[in-house]
């Protein structure tokens, strides 16, 4: 028995509930001197990696000032991996995904050819002709109503259908892509793909988490090896298929970095944007 105020120890008269050895071990664990310390801090990769064998989350632990991620499966072959090793693996993967200046130039030329087609007035003219046709049909129906050839009930049905069609066509007209915005968006995307590692290594820990979560769709650890697969937007640059701003009819929702837009690419571009604005 120990007197806390004086620190003196006396032998108790009752039979101990636990052994002295077990008591000391419990005190060591409570004080953090024994065994791994499971932390509650927001570590770099907390919640981002799972065990590739049993699918359990890799939980962070602090051991001798090093952060490790441990699989919680007792019989699983995956044990621990150091945080700095995971960080290095991410940087290496990004380096492999970066595109060269030559590839960037080729990709820009290919997308600019697509923009030239989009920039033509053909789509706008076609939509305007369809809008004019619906408006003319509605005007003729009104004339027939006034002339007594068309009854009011039939006219109201035609008017309702024409109004719905006009609403859809006008919305499609408003959503036609802006080639200038698309070109700027493509240029930013290509710049990102040329400097994936540089951007990642310049980010703060919280920003790195966003970057990793939205750049790699599948993040696992098998035994001691990290396995990460790039998201579709990264693969798009590798294959050269399509433009990052998406299909023309959806472009208005994709050109600007909108906080309400939750797409992975927009989140990564959002990390890049402030650095472009201040010139750094």
Secondary structure, DSSP 8 states (H G I E B T S, - for coil): -B-TTT--B---SS--SS-HHHHHHHHHHHHT-SS-EE--S--TTTTT-EETTT--BEEEEEETTEEEEEE--TT-S--EEEHHHHHHHHHHHHHHH---HHHHHHHHHHHHHHHHHHHSSHHHHHHHHHHHHHHHHHHHHHHHHHHTSS-HHHHHHHHHHHHHHHHHHHHHHHTS--HHHHHHHHHHHHHHHH-HHHHHHHS-HHHHHHHHHHHEEEEEEETTEEEEEE-HHHHHHHHT-S-TT--GGGGGGTSS--TT---HHHHHHHHHHHHHHTT-
